[in-house]
Amino acid sequence: MASILRRHTLSAMRFLAGLCASAALAGCAFDPPARARIDDSCYIGGCSAELCSGRPDLVSPCIWRDAYACFRDATCARQPSGACGWTPTPELSACLASHDQLSGSRPGSQR
């Protein structure tokens, strides 16, 4: 009886440790943005808030890439073309250039 109780206690402890680790990692991925970053009826979407579009329901696969951190302080707004996109700034361009290349993620690109 004691071995069964010990086994269940260890299983519960492993489960709780895994749950705590998952919650900590999820907190990193879903930190709130540093400031308001949307203008002109554009929306930030995607699992990692990496998409800028005119659609509030746009989704993406939950895959993290280091370059997504560049969009935390970027502004999602209507571009001169009329489409929503990330507003080009020297900071955003430098950040994206220092990370892996993402198709369609350059400042001013349309989604």
MARZAGU-796221 format. One line per 5 residues: their letters; for each residue x, y, z of N, C-alpha, C. Coordinates in nm, 4 decimals, padded with zeros to 6 digits, m for minus. Example, Ala and Ser with C-alpha at 12.3 -4.5 7.8 and 13.67 -1.06 7.14 Angstrom:
REM residues 2
as> 01.3190,m00.5690,00.7800,01.2300,m00.4500,00.7800,01.3200,m00.3300,00.7800 | 01.2850,m00.2250,00.7080,01.3670,m00.1060,00.7140,01.2900,00.0030,00.7870
REM end
This chain:
REM residues 111
masil> 00.0817,m00.1183,00.0000,00.0000,00.0000,00.0000,00.0869,00.1258,00.0000 | 00.1944,00.1243,00.0791,00.2822,00.2407,00.0872,00.3511,00.2673,m00.0462 | 00.3886,00.1609,m00.1181,00.4555,00.1808,m00.2471,00.3591,00.2406,m00.3505 | 00.2338,00.2029,m00.3446,00.1343,00.2595,m00.4364,00.1157,00.4073,m00.4066 | 00.1055,00.4422,m00.2798,00.0892,00.5812,m00.2398,00.2104,00.6642,m00.2815
rrhtl> 00.3293,00.6085,m00.2616,00.4523,00.6768,m00.2990,00.4572,00.6989,m00.4509 | 00.4179,00.5979,m00.5294,00.4175,00.6081,m00.6745,00.3209,00.7182,m00.7219 | 00.2017,00.7239,m00.6619,00.1044,00.8268,m00.6978,00.1524,00.9659,m00.6568 | 00.2183,00.9735,m00.5425,00.2708,01.1019,m00.4973,00.3790,01.1514,m00.5927 | 00.4687,01.0620,m00.6341,00.5737,01.1001,m00.7289,00.5147,01.1413,m00.8637
samrf> 00.4125,01.0682,m00.9095,00.3469,01.1053,m01.0357,00.2834,01.2425,m01.0253 | 00.2187,01.2707,m00.9150,00.1554,01.4013,m00.8951,00.2602,01.5116,m00.8896 | 00.3721,01.4847,m00.8241,00.4784,01.5848,m00.8153,00.5378,01.6129,m00.9533 | 00.5592,01.5077,m01.0353,00.6106,01.5271,m01.1708,00.5115,01.6069,m01.2555 | 00.3834,01.5742,m01.2404,00.2806,01.6469,m01.3150,00.2810,01.7947,m01.2778
laglc> 00.2871,01.8251,m01.1483,00.2863,01.9642,m01.1042,00.4125,02.0378,m01.1485 | 00.5256,01.9718,m01.1458,00.6496,02.0346,m01.1923,00.6401,02.0657,m01.3415 | 00.5862,01.9730,m01.4187,00.5673,01.9958,m01.5616,00.4685,02.1077,m01.5885 | 00.3634,02.1132,m01.5102,00.2626,02.2181,m01.5245,00.3237,02.3551,m01.4953 | 00.4043,02.3641,m01.3906,00.4701,02.4911,m01.3565,00.5661,02.5334,m01.4665
asaal> 00.6420,02.4401,m01.5207,00.7351,02.4720,m01.6282,00.6604,02.5183,m01.7521 | 00.5495,02.4525,m01.7842,00.4692,02.4924,m01.9003,00.4133,02.6324,m01.8819 | 00.3647,02.6629,m01.7628,00.3087,02.7956,m01.7354,00.4171,02.9024,m01.7474 | 00.5368,02.8718,m01.7007,00.6459,02.9688,m01.7096,00.6837,02.9948,m01.8549 | 00.6917,02.8893,m01.9352,00.7256,02.9060,m02.0765,00.6149,02.9781,m02.1516
agcaf> 00.4907,02.9477,m02.1206,00.3787,03.0153,m02.1863,00.3799,03.1635,m02.1535 | 00.4186,03.1980,m02.0335,00.4251,03.3389,m01.9950,00.5233,03.4155,m02.0806 | 00.6329,03.3524,m02.1209,00.7307,03.4187,m02.2081,00.6721,03.4444,m02.3458 | 00.6000,03.3492,m02.3980,00.5455,03.3619,m02.5323,00.4283,03.4583,m02.5397 | 00.3605,03.4800,m02.4271,00.2404,03.5617,m02.4304,00.2512,03.6862,m02.3443
dppar> 00.3721,03.7393,m02.3309,00.3882,03.8643,m02.2574,00.3107,03.9743,m02.3275 | 00.2514,04.0670,m02.2529,00.1789,04.1760,m02.3171,00.2742,04.2676,m02.3930 | 00.2244,04.3339,m02.4981,00.3119,04.4238,m02.5730,00.3575,04.5401,m02.4874 | 00.4711,04.5980,m02.5226,00.5281,04.7074,m02.4453,00.4444,04.8342,m02.4569 | 00.3766,04.8554,m02.5692,00.2945,04.9752,m02.5890,00.1905,04.9451,m02.6953
aridd> 00.0935,05.0359,m02.7078,m00.0061,05.0192,m02.8131,00.0645,05.0278,m02.9480 | 00.0340,04.9332,m03.0378,00.1099,04.9264,m03.1615,00.0216,04.9137,m03.2841 | m00.1036,04.9506,m03.2777,m00.1893,04.9390,m03.3945,m00.2542,05.0724,m03.4261 | m00.2666,05.1005,m03.5548,m00.3279,05.2237,m03.6028,m00.4131,05.1918,m03.7252 | m00.5086,05.2774,m03.7523,m00.5816,05.2759,m03.8791,m00.6499,05.1436,m03.9113
scyig> m00.7186,05.0862,m03.8182,m00.7963,04.9627,m03.8361,m00.7125,04.8441,m03.8841 | m00.5892,04.8388,m03.8457,m00.5038,04.7228,m03.8719,m00.5011,04.6392,m03.7440 | m00.4699,04.5131,m03.7592,m00.4724,04.4210,m03.6461,m00.3428,04.3417,m03.6391 | m00.2980,04.3194,m03.5169,m00.1838,04.2312,m03.4937,m00.2410,04.0939,m03.4634 | m00.1933,03.9945,m03.5346,m00.2439,03.8592,m03.5162,m00.1311,03.7587,m03.5203
gcsae> m00.1710,03.6348,m03.5263,m00.0743,03.5257,m03.5265,m00.0458,03.4801,m03.3853 | m00.0043,03.3588,m03.3727,00.0219,03.2998,m03.2414,00.1275,03.3769,m03.1636 | 00.2246,03.4332,m03.2334,00.3333,03.5066,m03.1681,00.3241,03.6568,m03.1922 | 00.2060,03.7038,m03.2334,00.1832,03.8466,m03.2630,00.2822,03.8973,m03.3675 | 00.3070,03.8143,m03.4686,00.4032,03.8494,m03.5729,00.3368,03.8965,m03.7018
lcsgr> 00.2042,03.8907,m03.7089,00.1334,03.9284,m03.8305,00.0675,04.0644,m03.8161 | 00.0700,04.1429,m03.9208,00.0024,04.2716,m03.9261,m00.0875,04.2674,m04.0485 | m00.2179,04.2808,m04.0277,m00.3095,04.2716,m04.1412,m00.4359,04.3528,m04.1149 | m00.5212,04.3584,m04.2142,m00.6497,04.4243,m04.2012,m00.7566,04.3297,m04.1501 | m00.7185,04.2092,m04.1138,m00.8140,04.1078,m04.0661,m00.7918,04.0787,m03.9181
pdlvs> m00.8965,04.0906,m03.8369,m00.8809,04.0626,m03.6934,m00.8704,03.9143,m03.6611 | m00.9014,03.8286,m03.7568,m00.9050,03.6848,m03.7307,m00.7887,03.6076,m03.7920 | m00.6852,03.6771,m03.8362,m00.5718,03.6105,m03.8995,m00.4935,03.5304,m03.7953 | m00.4647,03.4053,m03.8267,m00.3919,03.3177,m03.7348,m00.2681,03.2625,m03.8044 | m00.1792,03.2048,m03.7250,m00.0587,03.1426,m03.7786,m00.0237,03.0230,m03.6912
pciwr> 00.0628,02.9341,m03.7413,00.1073,02.8219,m03.6581,00.1855,02.8744,m03.5377 | 00.1787,02.8061,m03.4282,00.2500,02.8480,m03.3065,00.3942,02.7987,m03.3113 | 00.4729,02.8663,m03.3916,00.6146,02.8371,m03.4068,00.6889,02.9641,m03.3695 | 00.7866,02.9533,m03.2809,00.8616,03.0722,m03.2397,00.9876,03.0856,m03.3225 | 01.0113,03.2072,m03.3702,01.1366,03.2418,m03.4361,01.1889,03.3654,m03.3661
dayac> 01.3191,03.3746,m03.3483,01.3777,03.4869,m03.2753,01.3405,03.6222,m03.3344 | 01.3219,03.6288,m03.4646,01.2883,03.7559,m03.5299,01.1528,03.8093,m03.4849 | 01.0654,03.7239,m03.4329,00.9344,03.7710,m03.3874,00.9470,03.8722,m03.2743 | 01.0557,03.8659,m03.2003,01.0769,03.9626,m03.0922,01.0877,04.1043,m03.1475 | 01.1279,04.1181,m03.2721,01.1409,04.2509,m03.3341,01.0065,04.3225,m03.3435
frdat> 00.8976,04.2482,m03.3491,00.7665,04.3087,m03.3672,00.7035,04.3572,m03.2369 | 00.7651,04.3280,m03.1235,00.7089,04.3697,m02.9935,00.6888,04.5206,m02.9840 | 00.7826,04.5978,m03.0372,00.7736,04.7435,m03.0295,00.7416,04.8064,m03.1642 | 00.7149,04.7258,m03.2647,00.6862,04.7780,m03.3986,00.5405,04.8238,m03.4066 | 00.5125,04.9105,m03.5033,00.3768,04.9614,m03.5232,00.3151,04.8960,m03.6457
carqp> 00.1954,04.8429,m03.6260,00.1160,04.7826,m03.7316,00.0176,04.8896,m03.7782 | 00.0320,04.9347,m03.9035,m00.0523,05.0452,m03.9510,m00.0688,05.0379,m04.1022 | m00.1614,05.1174,m04.1544,m00.1791,05.1297,m04.2997,m00.0536,05.1920,m04.3577 | m00.0036,05.1315,m04.4616,00.1155,05.1795,m04.5300,00.0739,05.2646,m04.6499 | 00.1652,05.3362,m04.7130,00.1310,05.4197,m04.8281,00.0548,05.3443,m04.9374
sgacg> 00.0756,05.2140,m04.9465,00.0052,05.1328,m05.0469,m00.1426,05.1147,m05.0124 | m00.1800,05.1468,m04.8880,m00.3173,05.1270,m04.8429,m00.3376,04.9975,m04.7662 | m00.2422,04.9060,m04.7741,m00.2510,04.7790,m04.7021,m00.1885,04.7931,m04.5633 | m00.2307,04.7075,m04.4731,m00.1704,04.7054,m04.3404,m00.0328,04.6400,m04.3490 | 00.0589,04.6877,m04.2680,00.1933,04.6304,m04.2639,00.2704,04.6898,m04.1482
wtptp> 00.3847,04.6345,m04.1211,00.4714,04.6862,m04.0149,00.5357,04.8146,m04.0649 | 00.5229,04.9220,m03.9888,00.5787,05.0509,m04.0282,00.7309,05.0448,m04.0243 | 00.7953,05.0764,m04.1369,00.9417,05.0692,m04.1423,01.0064,05.1724,m04.0498 | 01.0991,05.1276,m03.9704,01.1818,05.2156,m03.8873,01.3239,05.1612,m03.8931 | 01.4227,05.2448,m03.8663,01.5603,05.1935,m03.8634,01.5776,05.0822,m03.7594
elsac> 01.5090,05.0963,m03.6457,01.5221,04.9955,m03.5385,01.4648,04.8610,m03.5830 | 01.3466,04.8642,m03.6441,01.2840,04.7387,m03.6882,01.3681,04.6739,m03.7981 | 01.4127,04.7525,m03.8925,01.4945,04.6969,m04.0013,01.6234,04.6347,m03.9490 | 01.6889,04.7020,m03.8542,01.8135,04.6490,m03.7970,01.7866,04.5209,m03.7191 | 01.6783,04.5188,m03.6443,01.6437,04.3997,m03.5661,01.6172,04.2815,m03.6586
lashd> 01.5348,04.3018,m03.7609,01.5037,04.1932,m03.8536,01.6283,04.1461,m03.9284 | 01.7167,04.2391,m03.9643,01.8392,04.2028,m04.0358,01.9320,04.1183,m03.9496 | 01.9208,04.1327,m03.8174,02.0099,04.0586,m03.7284,01.9569,03.9191,m03.6941 | 01.8387,03.8850,m03.7445,01.7784,03.7544,m03.7180,01.7581,03.6783,m03.8482 | 01.7065,03.5571,m03.8335,01.6795,03.4753,m03.9511,01.5809,03.5463,m04.0436
qlsgs> 01.5908,03.5189,m04.1702,01.5046,03.5831,m04.2689,01.3635,03.5250,m04.2620 | 01.2649,03.6130,m04.2596,01.1253,03.5724,m04.2572,01.0576,03.6231,m04.3831 | 00.9935,03.5382,m04.4579,00.9244,03.5844,m04.5784,00.8064,03.6712,m04.5384 | 00.7922,03.7846,m04.6027,00.6797,03.8738,m04.5780,00.6868,03.9511,m04.4496 | 00.7993,03.9513,m04.3818,00.8069,04.0201,m04.2527,00.8837,04.1512,m04.2586
rpgsq> 00.9290,04.1871,m04.3739,01.0028,04.3121,m04.3847,00.9088,04.4296,m04.3586 | 00.9600,04.5369,m04.2975,00.8755,04.6528,m04.2718,00.8077,04.7004,m04.3996 | 00.6794,04.7318,m04.3884,00.6029,04.7790,m04.5014,00.5483,04.6665,m04.5879 | 00.5834,04.5398,m04.5556,00.5330,04.4295,m04.6367,00.3846,04.4115,m04.6097 | 00.3153,04.3641,m04.7083,00.1696,04.3514,m04.6996,00.1313,04.2120,m04.6571
r> 00.0231,04.2050,m04.5818,m00.0356,04.0767,m04.5409,m00.1828,04.0839,m04.5636
REM end
